[in-house]
Amino acid sequence: MARVVVDVMLKPEILDPQGQAVQRALPRLGFAGISDVRQGKRFELEVDGPVDEAALARIRELAETFLANTVIEDFVVRVEESAEEVAP
């Protein structure tokens, strides 16, 4: 089983009030030096079988039509290695 991650973020030109609220709160909480915060969404999809180009194409289609509003959001699809694959 493989994990595919879809990260969805507002496009840079779109106002992000939630990110701005977090940014304004950071200095009051003792976190200085953060110049910008953007809020987004992360979807983790567990995929049965191999993640080949056909599977990634279907997931990109899913992201474009269901997970992201492409008028105001960008998305990135990537395969995430499992901890089992990374461990020696």
N, C-alpha and C positions, 0 to 999 in steps of 0.2 A: 504494500500500500504506500502510495506517495502523497506528499502534501504539496499542494499548490497554493501560493499566497497571492491574493489580489489586494494591492494597496490603492485606495481611492483618496485623492486629495482635491480640494478646490483648486481651480486654475489660479495662477498667481494674480491675475487682474481682478479676481472676485474677492469682495470684502469678506473677512473671516471674523465675525464678532466673538465667537467662542475662543478662538486663538488670541484675539486682542485682550479679552478678559483675563485669560491665563497670564499673558505677558504682563499686564498691569499688576497682577497679584504677586508675581515672583519676587520683586524687590522687598515687598512687605513681609514675605516669608523667609527672607535671608538669601535669596538666590539672585545674585547680581551678575551682570555681564551677558544676559540673554537679550539679544537685540530683536528677535522676531520669533513668534510661535504660530504655527499653522496646525489646525486640527484636521484629522482625517479619519478614515475607516479602514480596518483591516479585516479581510475575509480569509479564513483558512479552509480549504477544500481538501478533503481526503478522497483520493482518486483510486479506484480499484484498477489494477493492472498497470501497464507501463504508461508513462507520460511522454508520448511521442508528439510529433508536430501536429497530428490530427487532433489529439486530445487537447493540446494547448490552443489550437484554433477554436475548438468548441468552447473552451473556458474564456477565451478572449471575446467570443460572441456573447456568452453569458454575462460577462462583465459589462460589455457595451450596451446590452439591451435591458439588463435587470439590476446589476449592482451599482452602476454609476450613471449619473445624469451627465452625459457627455457635453451638454451645452455649457455647464458650469464646472464640471469635474474632469480630471485626468485620472487614468489608472495605469498600473503596472502589474503585469502577471509574471510570477517567477516560481520556479520549483525550489522548495526548501528541503535541504538535506536533513534526514532524521538523525538523531543523536546516535543511533545504532550504526549508521553508515560512517559517521565522523570518528567514532571511538576506535582506538587501535586494537 
